[in-house]
Amino acid sequence: MKRRICLAGGVATLGALVCGRAWAADLGTTSSALASATARTAAAPTTNLTPAQSRSFRAWMVRIISAQLAAGPSPRWQQRDCAGLVRFAVAEALRTHDDKWRRANGLAGQPLPPEIDLEPGQQALRHNWTLADGSRSAYASALELVQGNSRLHGKDCNLALGGDLLFFDQGDAQHLMVWMGAFIAYHTGTVSPSDNGLRAVSLRELQGWRDTRWQPLPENPNFAGVYRLNFLSA
């Protein structure tokens, strides 16, 4: 499927209502497995990524999301909404990308970023998000992804780096987008036989969007800002 360089037909379909709800986890996790994973407290990672690892992670996250835009969602990405896109891309970026993985994702023989090569103390970064109550889980909502797992980097998108998150708070619902460097990617939160819900849009187009609630501008009170994942050091 070709990348769709456009926003959803109506701004109400941006996915905020879906992204603000609690749904099942990504990557084929069943509802029962999710319940047990959420109930237990996972071990916290002992080491954040180094600057070099952080740069590799960003490149992988952008590459993985770009692959979803170009070819459609991976079958392993089962929870398809704005937060699900972030959780899936982070988990896939942090894994080892061996030949089997590259073939399965249609990336064999293509130029790819250098491996992150996680240390033992960093292995717990995958599927390990801090929740509102302080516990850790494979699942986190859009709000939890920014509140417990990211830090505010300001409201100037020009300072964003690949893999940073744009967070919109509409009061009773929240929405996440991903800064890709040359454009912004997100999932609308809805899927149909003719629409996989993935979108890509330029910063200029989004800043001029007719519904000002979705404009990533400092003066927009609904735009909470650019957030950076806590485990990144660069």
Backbone hydrogen bonds in HBPLUS format (Angstrom, degrees):
<---DONOR---> <-ACCEPTOR-->    atom                        ^
c    i                          cat <-CA-CA->   ^        H-A-AA   ^      H-
h    n   atom  resd res      DA  || num        DHA   H-A  angle D-A-AA Bond
n    s   type  num  typ     dist DA aas  dist angle  dist       angle   num
A0006-CYS N   A0004-ARG O   2.93 MM   2  5.56 131.9  2.17 104.3  90.1     1
A0200-ALA N   A0004-ARG O   3.09 MM 196  5.96 146.4  2.21 168.1 159.9     2
A0006-CYS N   A0200-ALA O   2.79 MM 194  5.95 106.0  2.34 151.6 167.1     3
A0013-THR N   A0010-GLY O   2.92 MM   3  5.65 164.4  1.94 123.6 128.6     4
A0014-LEU N   A0011-VAL O   3.14 MM   3  5.45 154.9  2.21 118.1 117.2     5
A0019-CYS N   A0015-GLY O   2.86 MM   4  5.96 168.2  1.87 161.1 165.1     6
A0020-GLY N   A0016-ALA O   3.07 MM   4  6.10 133.0  2.30 142.6 152.2     7
A0021-ARG N   A0018-VAL O   3.10 MM   3  5.56 168.2  2.11 118.5 120.9     8
A0029-THR N   A0026-ASP O   3.22 MM   3  5.96 164.7  2.24 121.7 126.2     9
A0027-LEU N   A0076-ARG O   2.81 MM  49  4.45 106.1  2.36 145.0 164.6    10
A0034-LEU N   A0030-THR O   2.85 MM   4  6.09 152.2  1.93 149.4 158.0    11
A0035-ALA N   A0031-SER O   3.02 MM   4  6.24 152.9  2.09 143.0 149.4    12
A0036-SER N   A0032-SER O   3.19 MM   4  6.50 161.4  2.23 148.2 151.6    13
A0037-ALA N   A0033-ALA O   2.89 MM   4  6.05 153.0  1.97 145.8 154.3    14
A0038-THR N   A0034-LEU O   2.82 MM   4  5.97 154.2  1.89 152.7 158.7    15
A0039-ALA N   A0035-ALA O   3.01 MM   4  6.11 147.9  2.11 140.8 149.7    16
A0040-ARG N   A0036-SER O   3.23 MM   4  6.35 150.6  2.32 144.1 149.1    17
A0046-THR N   A0121-GLY O   2.98 MM  75  5.03 144.4  2.11 142.6 148.1    18
A0049-LEU N   A0231-PHE O   2.91 MM 182  5.86 152.8  1.99 153.7 160.5    19
A0054-SER N   A0050-THR O   2.73 MM   4  5.89 154.9  1.79 155.4 163.5    20
A0055-ARG N   A0051-PRO O   3.02 MM   4  6.28 153.7  2.10 146.6 152.3    21
A0056-SER N   A0052-ALA O   3.11 MM   4  6.41 156.3  2.17 145.5 152.0    22
A0057-PHE N   A0053-GLN O   2.78 MM   4  6.02 158.2  1.83 151.9 158.6    23
A0058-ARG N   A0054-SER O   2.96 MM   4  6.19 164.2  1.98 150.5 153.9    24
A0059-ALA N   A0055-ARG O   3.11 MM   4  6.33 162.1  2.15 145.5 150.0    25
A0060-TRP N   A0056-SER O   2.93 MM   4  6.19 156.0  1.99 151.3 157.9    26
A0061-MET N   A0057-PHE O   2.82 MM   4  6.06 165.2  1.84 160.8 164.7    27
A0062-VAL N   A0058-ARG O   3.01 MM   4  6.20 168.5  2.02 154.3 156.9    28
A0063-ARG N   A0059-ALA O   2.97 MM   4  6.08 154.2  2.04 139.7 147.8    29
A0064-ILE N   A0060-TRP O   2.83 MM   4  5.99 158.8  1.87 155.3 160.1    30
A0065-ILE N   A0061-MET O   3.06 MM   4  6.25 165.1  2.08 150.6 154.3    31
A0066-SER N   A0062-VAL O   2.91 MM   4  6.02 156.1  1.96 145.8 153.3    32
A0067-ALA N   A0063-ARG O   2.99 MM   4  6.21 144.4  2.11 139.9 149.1    33
A0068-GLN N   A0064-ILE O   3.17 MM   4  6.53 146.1  2.29 141.7 150.2    34
A0068-GLN N   A0065-ILE O   3.08 MM   3  5.08 119.6  2.46  94.3 109.2    35
A0069-LEU N   A0065-ILE O   3.04 MM   4  6.38 154.9  2.10 151.0 157.6    36
A0070-ALA N   A0066-SER O   2.95 MM   4  6.13 152.3  2.02 146.4 154.0    37
A0071-ALA N   A0067-ALA O   2.94 MM   4  5.91 167.4  1.96 149.5 152.7    38
A0072-GLY N   A0068-GLN O   2.84 MM   4  4.72 134.4  2.04 127.6 134.8    39
A0077-TRP N   A0074-SER O   2.98 MM   3  5.40 151.9  2.06 112.0 120.4    40
A0085-LEU N   A0081-ASP O   2.99 MM   4  6.18 147.6  2.09 151.3 157.9    41
A0087-ARG N   A0083-ALA O   2.94 MM   4  6.26 170.3  1.95 158.6 160.4    42
A0088-PHE N   A0084-GLY O   2.91 MM   4  5.95 164.7  1.93 147.7 152.4    43
A0089-ALA N   A0085-LEU O   2.98 MM   4  6.04 168.0  1.99 147.2 151.1    44
A0090-VAL N   A0086-VAL O   2.92 MM   4  6.03 163.5  1.95 156.9 161.3    45
A0091-ALA N   A0087-ARG O   3.04 MM   4  6.15 167.2  2.05 148.4 152.2    46
A0092-GLU N   A0088-PHE O   2.92 MM   4  6.10 162.6  1.95 154.8 159.9    47
A0093-ALA N   A0089-ALA O   2.89 MM   4  5.94 149.9  1.99 141.4 150.0    48
A0094-LEU N   A0090-VAL O   3.08 MM   4  6.23 147.3  2.19 147.4 155.1    49
A0095-ARG N   A0092-GLU O   3.45 MM   3  5.40 158.3  2.50  98.9 105.0    50
A0102-ARG N   A0098-ASP O   2.94 MM   4  6.24 163.0  1.97 157.2 162.4    51
A0103-ARG N   A0099-ASP O   2.90 MM   4  6.11 159.9  1.94 150.8 155.7    52
A0104-ALA N   A0100-LYS O   2.99 MM   4  6.13 162.3  2.02 148.7 153.9    53
A0105-ASN N   A0101-TRP O   3.03 MM   4  6.18 136.7  2.22 144.3 155.2    54
A0107-LEU N   A0102-ARG O   2.77 MM   5  4.82 155.7  1.83 156.6 153.7    55
A0106-GLY N   A0103-ARG O   3.17 MM   3  5.14 166.9  2.19 106.6 109.2    56
A0110-GLN N   A0107-LEU O   3.17 MM   3  5.45 162.0  2.20 130.1 129.5    57
A0122-GLN N   A0119-GLU O   2.86 MM   3  5.22 154.3  1.93 114.7 123.4    58
A0123-GLN N   A0120-PRO O   3.36 MM   3  5.49 158.7  2.41 104.8 110.7    59
A0125-LEU N   A0122-GLN O   3.04 MM   3  5.71 164.0  2.07 123.9 126.1    60
A0129-TRP N   A0137-SER O   2.70 MM   8  5.23 178.2  1.70 152.5 153.1    61
A0137-SER N   A0129-TRP O   2.86 MM   8  5.23 148.4  1.96 139.7 149.9    62
A0131-LEU N   A0135-SER O   2.78 MM   4  5.45 171.4  1.79 163.4 163.5    63
A0134-GLY N   A0131-LEU O   2.99 MM   3  5.28 163.1  2.02 113.9 118.1    64
A0145-LEU N   A0141-SER O   2.86 MM   4  6.06 146.6  1.97 149.7 159.0    65
A0147-GLN N   A0143-LEU O   2.89 MM   4  6.03 163.8  1.91 153.7 159.2    66
A0148-GLY N   A0144-GLU O   3.07 MM   4  5.51 162.0  2.10 134.3 139.9    67
A0230-ASN N   A0149-ASN O   2.86 MM  81  5.56 172.5  1.86 139.4 137.9    68
A0151-ARG N   A0228-ARG O   2.83 MM  77  5.32 150.9  1.92 140.5 148.1    69
A0228-ARG N   A0151-ARG O   2.89 MM  77  5.32 162.1  1.92 147.3 151.0    70
A0153-HIS N   A0226-VAL O   2.67 MM  73  5.37 163.5  1.69 172.4 166.7    71
A0226-VAL N   A0154-GLY O   2.74 MM  72  5.63 172.1  1.74 173.0 173.9    72
A0159-LEU N   A0156-ASP O   3.05 MM   3  5.83 167.4  2.07 121.8 125.9    73
A0160-ALA N   A0157-CYS O   3.06 MM   3  5.20 164.6  2.08 109.0 113.7    74
A0164-ASP N   A0161-LEU O   2.95 MM   3  5.70 156.8  2.00 149.6 150.4    75
A0163-GLY N   A0179-TRP O   2.86 MM  16  5.59 162.2  1.89 171.6 167.6    76
A0179-TRP N   A0164-ASP O   2.89 MM  15  5.40 172.5  1.90 157.4 159.9    77
A0165-LEU N   A0227-TYR O   2.80 MM  62  4.97 170.1  1.81 154.6 156.0    78
A0227-TYR N   A0165-LEU O   2.69 MM  62  4.97 166.3  1.71 152.1 157.2    79
A0166-LEU N   A0177-MET O   2.83 MM  11  4.97 165.9  1.84 137.4 142.1    80
A0177-MET N   A0166-LEU O   2.90 MM  11  4.97 143.0  2.04 140.7 150.5    81
A0167-PHE N   A0225-GLY O   3.09 MM  58  5.78 170.8  2.10 165.9 167.9    82
A0224-ALA N   A0167-PHE O   2.88 MM  57  5.54 137.3  2.07 145.9 158.6    83
A0168-PHE N   A0175-HIS O   2.87 MM   7  5.12 166.8  1.89 158.1 161.2    84
A0175-HIS N   A0168-PHE O   2.90 MM   7  5.12 151.4  1.98 149.2 153.2    85
A0169-ASP N   A0222-ASN O   2.85 MM  53  5.19 152.9  1.93 149.2 156.1    86
A0170-GLN N   A0173-ALA O   2.83 MM   3  5.34 157.2  1.89 167.8 175.0    87
A0178-VAL N   A0185-ALA O   2.77 MM   7  5.20 169.3  1.78 161.1 164.5    88
A0185-ALA N   A0178-VAL O   2.93 MM   7  5.20 164.2  1.96 150.5 153.9    89
A0180-MET N   A0183-PHE O   2.83 MM   3  5.31 153.8  1.90 162.3 165.6    90
A0184-ILE N   A0201-VAL O   2.84 MM  17  5.33 160.6  1.87 154.6 161.3    91
A0201-VAL N   A0184-ILE O   2.90 MM  17  5.33 154.2  1.96 150.0 158.6    92
A0186-TYR N   A0199-ARG O   3.10 MM  13  5.47 153.4  2.18 144.0 146.2    93
A0199-ARG N   A0186-TYR O   2.91 MM  13  5.47 153.0  1.98 166.7 165.0    94
A0188-THR N   A0197-GLY O   2.81 MM   9  5.09 160.9  1.85 141.5 146.8    95
A0192-SER N   A0195-ASP O   2.86 MM   3  5.01 169.2  1.87 150.7 153.6    96
A0195-ASP N   A0192-SER O   3.10 MM   3  5.01 158.7  2.15 105.3 111.9    97
A0206-LEU N   A0202-SER O   3.09 MM   4  6.36 163.2  2.12 151.3 155.7    98
A0207-GLN N   A0203-LEU O   2.85 MM   4  6.03 157.8  1.90 155.3 161.7    99
A0208-GLY N   A0204-ARG O   3.21 MM   4  6.36 131.2  2.46 137.4 148.3   100
A0208-GLY N   A0205-GLU O   3.22 MM   3  5.27 137.7  2.41  95.7 107.3   101
A0209-TRP N   A0206-LEU O   3.13 MM   3  4.96 166.3  2.15 107.6 108.3   102
A0214-TRP N   A0211-ASP O   3.10 MM   3  6.18 172.0  2.11 134.3 135.5   103
A0215-GLN N   A0212-THR O   3.22 MM   3  5.21 170.3  2.23 108.8 110.4   104
A0217-LEU N   A0215-GLN O   2.85 MM   2  5.57 135.1  2.05 107.3  93.5   105
A0220-ASN N   A0217-LEU O   2.99 MM   3  5.42 162.8  2.02 118.2 123.8   106
A0223-PHE N   A0220-ASN O   3.12 MM   3  5.48 156.4  2.17 110.9 118.1   107
A0232-LEU N   A0229-LEU O   3.16 MM   3  5.80 167.5  2.17 121.8 125.5   108
